[in-house]
Amino acid sequence: MVTASELMTSFGQRGTRYLWTDAFAVCNYIGLGRLDEAIALVGNVHRALGRHRDDDTRRGWISGLSEAEGENHPTLGGLRIGKPLPERAPGEPIDEELEWNRDGQYFHYLTKWMHALARVADATGNLRYLTWARELAETAFRRFVHGRRMYWKASIDLMRPQVASMGHHDPLDGYVTSLELDLPELATEYRAMIEPSGLATGDPLAIGGLLVDAHRLARLDRDRPLRGALLAAARAGLDHYVRQPDLRRSADHRLAFRELGLAIGLATDHGLATDPLRGTIESFWLDDDHRRSRTYRAHQDINDVMLATSLAPAGFLATTS
């Protein structure tokens, strides 16, 4: 049976950059005691996703900083997602299906990277990583927040929205991450955008996110009323999800990383009596035949890293305090 360490070794040998996956990978390396690999991955991400694409006419750091200043402040311009296609050009009509494969910046990916940098700062005692996390947080707030709303996706240079609607849990991600980074003014702004009664979802990845955010609030000992709302929303989502046929489908008709996001949330200690579901999800994707399925191999990096996180969640679930 494959282990978390083996999955992370396989991931490291492939070397494709994608911000969500890399954020979880950094935390996994820390949790597995492979700090040198975590540090190296941070540098690789900044040099790849903090700079313009190779097929872009623009060059250098997306922040516009000089080479030297960009090395010192690699997150000031945000970080690209790492999608395979170039971003949609100004004035080009949106194609919703195509947009999923276009580059740009996602707020909820940036918050994952902020958390990863905070974990490296904790593990190394080097506050440079915390500075980079806070600089990214300030940039993301300025560029994604407009009034009491947020953009879901922005252009690579953060100068225009690519998808102007607001992500369901983006203010929540911003709030919890701002608390973790000790940025109270930003936390206050994000908290005002959260509607606690409107957080329920049937998406397994998002349900897992609710549980992780509740866990982080508990670790930080902050906002008990919101923690209660998050757990209530997670319970409602789970009640809906377990009645759906998803977990009875074949591997070719399931998305491992979404299910594993739920399993990671179920690894927290909120007493939802759902450990059997976490085990069911992990056991399914630990099966070698299931990992050879078409859909698993099509998203192998993110699937492997999320499976590793579910098997060894301590690195990701630890919180700066």
Summary of the structure (lengths in Angstrom):
residues: 321
radius of gyration: 18.7
end to end distance: 35.1
largest distance: 54.4
contacts: 1068
relative contact order: 0.13
helix: 61%
strand: 5%
